[in-house]
Amino acid sequence: MRTLRTYFTILALATLSSLNLAPAAEPQIHKGTVVSASNGQLVLKDASGKEQTHLVSRETKVTINGRVGRLEELKMSTQVRVTTEGSDKVVSIATIDDDKYLLTAN
């Protein structure tokens, strides 16, 4: 009985150690002004004047003035907030004025 218990304990520990239990990457927020937005790419200029290019997928949620939008609808010089996960996966893009919609929705 003791041997069987030891066997199952070792088996359970081996199984748990093989699982990837790493915590999910924290979302990153990037704010800037739109330089261009087309062909699955968003180019921003941040507060320091540095340009950042983000690849945008079909799954990326785009919100313009509190409404669902498309990447191509973002106009040059519009202030936006880009949320990414991991190193470069763009999860959402929202115009900065959407902050007021978030505050009034509560």
Secondary structure, 3 states (H helix, E strand, C coil): CHHHHHHHHHHHHHHHHHCCCCCCCCCEEEEEEEEEEECCEEEEECCCCCEEEEECCCCCEEEECCEECCHHHCCCCCEEEEEEECCCEEEEEEECCHHHHHHHHC
